[in-house]
């Protein structure tokens, strides 16, 4: 994630959630998972940097 943010030249806050109860509250049933602006966009896979950049810029849908 950090590489995608750096390559795009944007500022972002990345928060890692490791508390099981918090993940369940957010509807995450598989890891890894990624939410952008509170919306879960990826569940259960590790995306390529290029895919992350597309998600961040809002050009693609969820990958799950």
Protein Blocks (a to p, Z undefined) as FASTA:
>chain_A
ZZmmmmnopacdddddfbfklmmmnopabdcdddeehiafbghiacdfklmmmmmnopac
cdZZ
